[in-house]
Amino acid sequence: MVTRAMASEPPDGSAVPRTYASQPADTGTALVSRLGNSRTAGTWIGDDGRPVVAVTDKEAAAEVRRAGAEAKVVSHSMNELKSAASTLRSAPRVTGTAWAMDYRTNQVVVRGDSTVSADDWSRMTKVAGGIGTFVRMERTEGTFTPRLNGALPILSTAGRCSAGFNVTDGQRDFILTAGHCGPTGSVWFADTGGSEQVGKTVTQSFPGNDFSLVQYADGKAGDGAAVVAIGDGKGVQITGAADPSVGQRVFRSGSTSGLRDGQVTALNATVNYPEGTVTGLIETNVCAEPGDSGGPLFSEGVALGVTSGGSGDCQSGGTTFFQPVTKALTDLDVQLLVATPAAGGSAAPSPSASATQSAIAPGAAAPGASAPVAGGTAGEPLLSRLTDSRNVGPGLLVIAGSLIALVATRYIRAEQDRKAYRRYYSATWG
């Protein structure tokens, strides 16, 4: 949600951020890599915290058990699941559909939202039937849409989005956020008056992928670049990036719905948004709402993804998809700005309280340097400037009048989630 977020209290110098959850995931991933896609069909974290590996033969199952993991013998290999997904991609595109591999059930699950017509769903069902019985069809309520509209802390003519993580190419610093937030050239601000320029989108990939880079106006992210705000004046130090595992408990931060948690339910998901198809996404049961786009997905201080889109809301629940951070970093050739232990093994010191604070209240965020906006008068209401015919774009979604009430209600509703985070992952608490 917020990149230049600062913790209001210094961390315990003896508490080095840890990543316990990555250990079973690493074991399962290593076993899948060693055995190959023809003998395995994915891995996930079981309810007891142990890695589970789906295998297609008894010999592979025995090898998995010898490594200390649980084996589940299934009928279809990863190669078969990938082939099914490839067939679905090659079929005529139907907006409002999505599919992902459900490792636990050894199936490819195809979902259709409320916008998919009966005829289109019937055609998709016929395609699935031609693949095999391991393709499962499900209708879902709501609409698969990118989670734009009404977020802090960055606003532009393309709409509003949450910032994700800070990254660098070694010379300049950027905000990594969702690609659907705005096209290349979009100018972002930290305030509704348009006097605090954050930066400009310099690279965008959407559809296909869903990531973009916003270059800071002054070139640098500044103090607290490795901290993600989660509300209540608190932040989480980001110590690295990784790919998640199915079944892993994860947290998402967004300025509309605050801090939320859930589990990874599938990987390599494909979503047919109205704007285009995005592949390779992380599927979760973490709720999200419009305005959470671009916000960070993380677990125990490890960056996992940025919010792409989904269906449902945080009242009734839903499905939310995330662009994997590792894919974005590789394609963009940038590195994550992370917190590193200081000499002696203690955690990096927290930046001073006088530095930029987290955007958990209207006007509190300043993820970029303050600078007059070219071509306009500093302090002129952003609403007026965005609705100027010279600036209006197809992504214009400005609801500035409701911003304060929206943030206040979401802040209250997310309080118990922040407390849950404090209890569950205190090691990364800043």
KAMODA-V152967 format. One record per residue. N is the residue number from 0. RES is the residue in three letters. SS is DSSP state (helix for helix, strand for strand, loop for the rest). D_FIRST is the distance of its C-alpha to the first C-alpha in Angstrom with 2 decimals. Layout:
BEGIN
n->(N & N)
res->(RES & RES)
ss->(SS & SS)
d_first->(D_FIRST & D_FIRST)
END
This chain:
BEGIN
n->(0 & 1 & 2 & 3 & 4 & 5 & 6 & 7 & 8 & 9 & 10 & 11 & 12 & 13 & 14 & 15 & 16 & 17 & 18 & 19 & 20 & 21 & 22 & 23 & 24 & 25 & 26 & 27 & 28 & 29 & 30 & 31 & 32 & 33 & 34 & 35 & 36 & 37 & 38 & 39 & 40 & 41 & 42 & 43 & 44 & 45 & 46 & 47 & 48 & 49 & 50 & 51 & 52 & 53 & 54 & 55 & 56 & 57 & 58 & 59 & 60 & 61 & 62 & 63 & 64 & 65 & 66 & 67 & 68 & 69 & 70 & 71 & 72 & 73 & 74 & 75 & 76 & 77 & 78 & 79 & 80 & 81 & 82 & 83 & 84 & 85 & 86 & 87 & 88 & 89 & 90 & 91 & 92 & 93 & 94 & 95 & 96 & 97 & 98 & 99 & 100 & 101 & 102 & 103 & 104 & 105 & 106 & 107 & 108 & 109 & 110 & 111 & 112 & 113 & 114 & 115 & 116 & 117 & 118 & 119 & 120 & 121 & 122 & 123 & 124 & 125 & 126 & 127 & 128 & 129 & 130 & 131 & 132 & 133 & 134 & 135 & 136 & 137 & 138 & 139 & 140 & 141 & 142 & 143 & 144 & 145 & 146 & 147 & 148 & 149 & 150 & 151 & 152 & 153 & 154 & 155 & 156 & 157 & 158 & 159 & 160 & 161 & 162 & 163 & 164 & 165 & 166 & 167 & 168 & 169 & 170 & 171 & 172 & 173 & 174 & 175 & 176 & 177 & 178 & 179 & 180 & 181 & 182 & 183 & 184 & 185 & 186 & 187 & 188 & 189 & 190 & 191 & 192 & 193 & 194 & 195 & 196 & 197 & 198 & 199 & 200 & 201 & 202 & 203 & 204 & 205 & 206 & 207 & 208 & 209 & 210 & 211 & 212 & 213 & 214 & 215 & 216 & 217 & 218 & 219 & 220 & 221 & 222 & 223 & 224 & 225 & 226 & 227 & 228 & 229 & 230 & 231 & 232 & 233 & 234 & 235 & 236 & 237 & 238 & 239 & 240 & 241 & 242 & 243 & 244 & 245 & 246 & 247 & 248 & 249 & 250 & 251 & 252 & 253 & 254 & 255 & 256 & 257 & 258 & 259 & 260 & 261 & 262 & 263 & 264 & 265 & 266 & 267 & 268 & 269 & 270 & 271 & 272 & 273 & 274 & 275 & 276 & 277 & 278 & 279 & 280 & 281 & 282 & 283 & 284 & 285 & 286 & 287 & 288 & 289 & 290 & 291 & 292 & 293 & 294 & 295 & 296 & 297 & 298 & 299 & 300 & 301 & 302 & 303 & 304 & 305 & 306 & 307 & 308 & 309 & 310 & 311 & 312 & 313 & 314 & 315 & 316 & 317 & 318 & 319 & 320 & 321 & 322 & 323 & 324 & 325 & 326 & 327 & 328 & 329 & 330 & 331 & 332 & 333 & 334 & 335 & 336 & 337 & 338 & 339 & 340 & 341 & 342 & 343 & 344 & 345 & 346 & 347 & 348 & 349 & 350 & 351 & 352 & 353 & 354 & 355 & 356 & 357 & 358 & 359 & 360 & 361 & 362 & 363 & 364 & 365 & 366 & 367 & 368 & 369 & 370 & 371 & 372 & 373 & 374 & 375 & 376 & 377 & 378 & 379 & 380 & 381 & 382 & 383 & 384 & 385 & 386 & 387 & 388 & 389 & 390 & 391 & 392 & 393 & 394 & 395 & 396 & 397 & 398 & 399 & 400 & 401 & 402 & 403 & 404 & 405 & 406 & 407 & 408 & 409 & 410 & 411 & 412 & 413 & 414 & 415 & 416 & 417 & 418 & 419 & 420 & 421 & 422 & 423 & 424 & 425 & 426 & 427 & 428 & 429)
res->(MET & VAL & THR & ARG & ALA & MET & ALA & SER & GLU & PRO & PRO & ASP & GLY & SER & ALA & VAL & PRO & ARG & THR & TYR & ALA & SER & GLN & PRO & ALA & ASP & THR & GLY & THR & ALA & LEU & VAL & SER & ARG & LEU & GLY & ASN & SER & ARG & THR & ALA & GLY & THR & TRP & ILE & GLY & ASP & ASP & GLY & ARG & PRO & VAL & VAL & ALA & VAL & THR & ASP & LYS & GLU & ALA & ALA & ALA & GLU & VAL & ARG & ARG & ALA & GLY & ALA & GLU & ALA & LYS & VAL & VAL & SER & HIS & SER & MET & ASN & GLU & LEU & LYS & SER & ALA & ALA & SER & THR & LEU & ARG & SER & ALA & PRO & ARG & VAL & THR & GLY & THR & ALA & TRP & ALA & MET & ASP & TYR & ARG & THR & ASN & GLN & VAL & VAL & VAL & ARG & GLY & ASP & SER & THR & VAL & SER & ALA & ASP & ASP & TRP & SER & ARG & MET & THR & LYS & VAL & ALA & GLY & GLY & ILE & GLY & THR & PHE & VAL & ARG & MET & GLU & ARG & THR & GLU & GLY & THR & PHE & THR & PRO & ARG & LEU & ASN & GLY & ALA & LEU & PRO & ILE & LEU & SER & THR & ALA & GLY & ARG & CYS & SER & ALA & GLY & PHE & ASN & VAL & THR & ASP & GLY & GLN & ARG & ASP & PHE & ILE & LEU & THR & ALA & GLY & HIS & CYS & GLY & PRO & THR & GLY & SER & VAL & TRP & PHE & ALA & ASP & THR & GLY & GLY & SER & GLU & GLN & VAL & GLY & LYS & THR & VAL & THR & GLN & SER & PHE & PRO & GLY & ASN & ASP & PHE & SER & LEU & VAL & GLN & TYR & ALA & ASP & GLY & LYS & ALA & GLY & ASP & GLY & ALA & ALA & VAL & VAL & ALA & ILE & GLY & ASP & GLY & LYS & GLY & VAL & GLN & ILE & THR & GLY & ALA & ALA & ASP & PRO & SER & VAL & GLY & GLN & ARG & VAL & PHE & ARG & SER & GLY & SER & THR & SER & GLY & LEU & ARG & ASP & GLY & GLN & VAL & THR & ALA & LEU & ASN & ALA & THR & VAL & ASN & TYR & PRO & GLU & GLY & THR & VAL & THR & GLY & LEU & ILE & GLU & THR & ASN & VAL & CYS & ALA & GLU & PRO & GLY & ASP & SER & GLY & GLY & PRO & LEU & PHE & SER & GLU & GLY & VAL & ALA & LEU & GLY & VAL & THR & SER & GLY & GLY & SER & GLY & ASP & CYS & GLN & SER & GLY & GLY & THR & THR & PHE & PHE & GLN & PRO & VAL & THR & LYS & ALA & LEU & THR & ASP & LEU & ASP & VAL & GLN & LEU & LEU & VAL & ALA & THR & PRO & ALA & ALA & GLY & GLY & SER & ALA & ALA & PRO & SER & PRO & SER & ALA & SER & ALA & THR & GLN & SER & ALA & ILE & ALA & PRO & GLY & ALA & ALA & ALA & PRO & GLY & ALA & SER & ALA & PRO & VAL & ALA & GLY & GLY & THR & ALA & GLY & GLU & PRO & LEU & LEU & SER & ARG & LEU & THR & ASP & SER & ARG & ASN & VAL & GLY & PRO & GLY & LEU & LEU & VAL & ILE & ALA & GLY & SER & LEU & ILE & ALA & LEU & VAL & ALA & THR & ARG & TYR & ILE & ARG & ALA & GLU & GLN & ASP & ARG & LYS & ALA & TYR & ARG & ARG & TYR & TYR & SER & ALA & THR & TRP & GLY)
ss->(loop & loop & loop & strand & loop & loop & loop & loop & loop & loop & loop & loop & loop & loop & loop & loop & loop & loop & loop & loop & helix & helix & helix & helix & helix & helix & helix & helix & helix & helix & helix & helix & helix & helix & helix & loop & loop & loop & loop & strand & strand & strand & strand & strand & strand & loop & loop & loop & loop & loop & strand & strand & strand & strand & strand & loop & loop & helix & helix & helix & helix & helix & helix & helix & helix & helix & loop & loop & loop & strand & strand & strand & strand & loop & loop & loop & loop & helix & helix & helix & helix & helix & helix & helix & helix & helix & helix & helix & helix & helix & loop & loop & loop & loop & loop & loop & strand & strand & strand & strand & strand & strand & loop & loop & loop & loop & strand & strand & strand & strand & strand & strand & loop & loop & loop & loop & loop & helix & helix & helix & helix & helix & helix & helix & helix & helix & helix & helix & helix & helix & helix & loop & loop & loop & strand & strand & strand & strand & strand & loop & loop & loop & loop & loop & strand & strand & loop & loop & loop & loop & loop & loop & loop & strand & strand & strand & loop & loop & strand & strand & strand & loop & loop & loop & strand & strand & strand & strand & loop & loop & loop & loop & strand & strand & strand & strand & strand & loop & helix & helix & helix & loop & loop & loop & loop & loop & strand & strand & strand & loop & loop & loop & loop & loop & loop & strand & strand & strand & strand & strand & strand & strand & strand & strand & strand & loop & loop & strand & loop & loop & strand & strand & strand & strand & strand & strand & loop & loop & loop & loop & loop & loop & loop & loop & loop & loop & strand & strand & strand & strand & strand & loop & loop & strand & strand & strand & strand & loop & loop & strand & strand & loop & loop & loop & loop & strand & loop & loop & strand & strand & strand & strand & strand & strand & loop & loop & loop & strand & strand & strand & strand & strand & strand & strand & strand & strand & strand & strand & strand & strand & strand & strand & strand & loop & loop & strand & strand & strand & strand & strand & strand & strand & strand & strand & loop & loop & loop & loop & loop & loop & loop & loop & loop & loop & loop & strand & strand & strand & strand & loop & loop & strand & strand & strand & strand & strand & strand & strand & strand & strand & strand & strand & strand & loop & loop & loop & strand & strand & strand & strand & strand & strand & strand & strand & helix & helix & helix & helix & helix & helix & helix & helix & loop & loop & strand & strand & loop & loop & loop & loop & loop & loop & loop & loop & loop & loop & loop & loop & loop & loop & loop & loop & loop & loop & loop & loop & loop & loop & loop & loop & loop & loop & loop & loop & loop & loop & loop & loop & loop & loop & strand & loop & loop & loop & loop & loop & loop & loop & loop & loop & loop & helix & helix & helix & helix & helix & loop & loop & loop & loop & loop & loop & loop & loop & loop & loop & loop & loop & loop & helix & helix & helix & helix & helix & helix & helix & helix & helix & helix & helix & helix & helix & helix & loop & helix & helix & helix & helix & helix & helix & helix & helix & helix & helix & loop & helix & helix & helix & strand & loop)
d_first->(0.00 & 3.79 & 6.73 & 9.73 & 9.25 & 12.69 & 14.47 & 17.05 & 19.62 & 20.99 & 20.82 & 24.09 & 25.72 & 27.40 & 24.38 & 23.37 & 20.33 & 21.89 & 21.21 & 23.80 & 22.41 & 22.88 & 26.61 & 27.84 & 25.67 & 27.33 & 30.72 & 30.34 & 29.06 & 31.98 & 34.47 & 33.34 & 33.61 & 37.05 & 38.49 & 37.22 & 36.02 & 39.52 & 39.76 & 36.25 & 33.75 & 30.44 & 29.27 & 27.08 & 26.69 & 29.19 & 29.02 & 30.82 & 28.33 & 30.83 & 30.23 & 32.06 & 33.40 & 34.97 & 38.26 & 41.13 & 44.14 & 45.61 & 45.90 & 42.20 & 41.60 & 43.89 & 42.11 & 38.74 & 40.35 & 41.96 & 38.57 & 37.51 & 35.34 & 36.17 & 37.65 & 37.64 & 40.25 & 39.23 & 41.11 & 38.84 & 37.54 & 34.31 & 36.45 & 37.43 & 33.90 & 32.83 & 35.95 & 35.10 & 31.63 & 33.35 & 35.86 & 33.24 & 31.56 & 34.99 & 35.80 & 35.34 & 31.68 & 30.82 & 27.69 & 25.94 & 26.86 & 25.07 & 26.51 & 25.77 & 27.97 & 28.37 & 29.74 & 30.82 & 33.11 & 33.99 & 33.20 & 31.26 & 29.65 & 29.58 & 27.72 & 28.43 & 26.52 & 28.34 & 28.85 & 31.02 & 34.68 & 37.39 & 39.08 & 36.05 & 35.32 & 38.99 & 38.90 & 35.89 & 37.74 & 40.78 & 38.86 & 37.45 & 40.96 & 42.35 & 40.03 & 40.94 & 40.42 & 37.40 & 35.27 & 34.05 & 33.31 & 31.04 & 30.19 & 26.90 & 26.01 & 23.48 & 22.52 & 20.59 & 18.38 & 15.32 & 12.43 & 12.49 & 13.66 & 12.45 & 8.72 & 7.46 & 7.54 & 9.65 & 12.81 & 15.82 & 19.03 & 17.44 & 15.12 & 11.59 & 8.36 & 4.61 & 4.98 & 5.49 & 8.26 & 11.07 & 14.40 & 17.92 & 21.25 & 23.18 & 23.79 & 20.67 & 16.96 & 14.30 & 10.67 & 10.68 & 9.18 & 11.15 & 14.74 & 15.41 & 13.14 & 16.13 & 19.32 & 20.36 & 21.14 & 18.40 & 17.83 & 14.51 & 14.53 & 12.61 & 15.11 & 17.14 & 20.25 & 19.44 & 20.66 & 17.65 & 17.25 & 14.30 & 16.06 & 17.37 & 16.77 & 19.53 & 19.29 & 18.45 & 19.48 & 19.60 & 21.39 & 22.69 & 19.39 & 15.91 & 14.38 & 14.60 & 14.61 & 13.97 & 16.48 & 16.06 & 18.81 & 20.51 & 19.94 & 18.21 & 14.80 & 16.72 & 16.61 & 13.86 & 12.68 & 12.73 & 10.69 & 7.24 & 7.01 & 7.90 & 9.89 & 13.57 & 13.36 & 12.74 & 10.93 & 11.67 & 13.53 & 13.08 & 16.72 & 17.05 & 16.43 & 18.49 & 19.30 & 19.04 & 22.18 & 23.11 & 23.17 & 20.61 & 18.47 & 14.74 & 11.53 & 8.40 & 5.37 & 4.63 & 5.98 & 9.25 & 10.25 & 8.47 & 9.22 & 11.70 & 14.10 & 16.88 & 18.78 & 19.04 & 21.90 & 22.76 & 22.23 & 23.25 & 22.60 & 23.59 & 22.33 & 24.38 & 22.10 & 24.13 & 22.95 & 24.10 & 24.00 & 21.32 & 22.56 & 21.68 & 18.62 & 17.61 & 18.57 & 17.38 & 18.24 & 14.77 & 14.38 & 11.93 & 12.68 & 12.69 & 9.64 & 7.25 & 8.39 & 7.07 & 4.12 & 5.91 & 9.23 & 11.28 & 14.52 & 16.24 & 14.31 & 14.88 & 12.40 & 13.47 & 11.65 & 9.12 & 9.33 & 12.55 & 14.30 & 16.74 & 18.97 & 19.33 & 17.08 & 16.28 & 19.81 & 21.85 & 19.62 & 19.32 & 18.46 & 15.18 & 15.38 & 13.31 & 14.36 & 15.59 & 14.35 & 18.03 & 19.33 & 17.04 & 17.95 & 21.57 & 21.86 & 20.23 & 22.17 & 19.47 & 18.58 & 15.50 & 15.44 & 16.07 & 17.49 & 21.24 & 23.89 & 26.14 & 29.90 & 31.50 & 28.69 & 26.58 & 22.87 & 21.72 & 21.99 & 19.11 & 18.81 & 20.67 & 19.57 & 20.56 & 17.76 & 14.56 & 12.83 & 9.35 & 8.44 & 9.55 & 12.41 & 13.44 & 14.30 & 12.91 & 10.44 & 12.38 & 10.62 & 13.98 & 17.61 & 19.31 & 21.91 & 23.99 & 23.23 & 26.18 & 28.46 & 27.47 & 27.93 & 25.29 & 24.39 & 25.55 & 23.46 & 20.84 & 21.92 & 25.41 & 24.53 & 22.39 & 25.22 & 27.80 & 29.64 & 29.14 & 25.35 & 24.87 & 23.57 & 23.45 & 19.73 & 20.00 & 18.05 & 17.94 & 18.14 & 17.74 & 20.32 & 18.48 & 15.20 & 16.36 & 17.87 & 15.01 & 12.53 & 15.51 & 16.53 & 13.28 & 13.00 & 16.56 & 16.30 & 13.61 & 15.79 & 17.87 & 15.09 & 14.04 & 17.78 & 18.17 & 15.73 & 17.73 & 20.91 & 20.07 & 18.46 & 19.68 & 20.51 & 17.03 & 16.37 & 16.07)
END
